[in-house]
Each structure stands twice: as C-alpha cells, then as structure tokens.
C-alpha cells in the first residue's frame, strides 16, 4: 500500500483519470464498524471493476485535540491488511478546516476518478457551516460529471444492540474497562511501542508517558501481551503510572539482550 499526503495527491494528479473506489474517514483505532466499511470498499472495487482502492484519512483527529486510539503506523498497518492500494493522509490544518464540502469534492475530483465511494452513516465532510453527508458527496460528484455509486454503511451493533464506535471505545479505555475490546474490535487495545525510547532496569521496560501519543487507561496493573517485531508474543504485566508505563515481561523472553526489538503492547484487562 502506498501512503501519500493529500497535498501530493492533488498536486501530482497521477490518479486523476484512474477509475477508483474510495472511503473517507478518521478510522481512529480498530473496531468492527471500520472493518465493515473497508470490507465493503474492497467488495465494491471488484463489483465495479475499479483499478484502484483508496482510503482518505487524517493526520490528527479533526474533532478536536483528542489523543488518538492509534498511531499512523498502526492505522497504516490495519488499512493495508484489507488490500487497499493507496492511503491518502490529510494534514488537518486551520486552513483545511475551512474548506466546504463542495470545495473538498472539487479537490477530490482533481485527484482521482471516483466511480464509487463507501462511507459510514455518520460520515460528514466540510466545515460545519457548509458540510455534507454521503448523499451530498454523490450529488457534488454528479455535478462535476462523475456518476459515482455511493454506499452508506449502517453502524455495526454489538450483541446488546449498542452501536460500536471510536467514541465508545475511548470511554472504555478511560474507565479501564478493556475486557470487552475483542468483541468490539477483533483485538485487545494495542499500544504502539515503535520507535519509543525506553530504559530497562530490574527486569522492567520503562517508557515515559510523555512519549506515548495514544490514550492510556487509568493508573493500575493490567494483564498484557508484549509483541516483538519478529512476531513473537509474551504475556506480561503492564503498570500504568502517572509519569511512566512499566512493562514487566518474563525474563526468559528478554533473551539476555540489552536492546529488544519491540512492536506493541496489547492491554487485556485490569487486575
């Protein structure tokens, strides 16, 4: 999967005449609602015989200064796992935040030929005073001479009929309620450890909280799994404190090395 900035996407225009399907969204964290959208996108690519699949996302959360549930690396890895061809990243600057839905669609058409698009039912784009939803995206594209098929994916519900969303996952993390994560997202909450600096001592790996740009649950002890870059995984204990994250792995998993090639930490449940 190729990752490019939205500015490059527009300026080069290399995909301008390539029939493509696309999806637009924050895609913050991993959950079953995102999975439904991305699976639908790839199905649409086959149905329409499109040459390209693209996902357009944001470098920061456009909903405000909120700590993300993932990192760019984790988001790229997750989206790539569906077979998406291109990931376009928007730098959500003050200037970009003022663009209307109509103006954004014009920029989009300068960059790609969207024969199809997949969005969630809560999708909105453009500044609040002139925003649009998935239906508006189709109307704006038709006004530009592009007959694009728009699929609006319904929200995914859990077994209790409650909507699965990044907001809901965020509230769960803030409460330290992590046990239900796999049923909503397909995996436990994953904290990116690449390329965070850490120090080791007394069998612990110690990370500064200031270096971690993801939401963490409240201070306490958590059962966790430490993932290494070579694919190995090891059960461990994670101690989340006000200033540091301490990981206490089994010493046999340390391999006697001073420097470990770490990948991520899966937080399973609070003790």
Buried (B, 14 or more C-beta within 10 A) or exposed (E): BEBBEBEEBBEEEEBBEBBBBBBBBBBBBBBBBBBBBBEBBBEBBEEBEBBBBBBBBBBBBBEEEBEBBBBBEBBBBBBBEBEBBBBBBBEBEEEBEEBBBBBBBBBBBEBBBBBBBBBBEBBBBBBEEEEBBBEBBBBBBEEBEBEBBBBBBEBBEEEEEEBBBBEBBBEBBEEBEBEEBEEBBEEBBBBBBEEBEBEBEEEBBBBEEEEBEBBBBEEEEBBBBBBBEEEEEBEBBBBBEEEBBBBBBEEEBBEEEEEBEBBBBBBBBBE
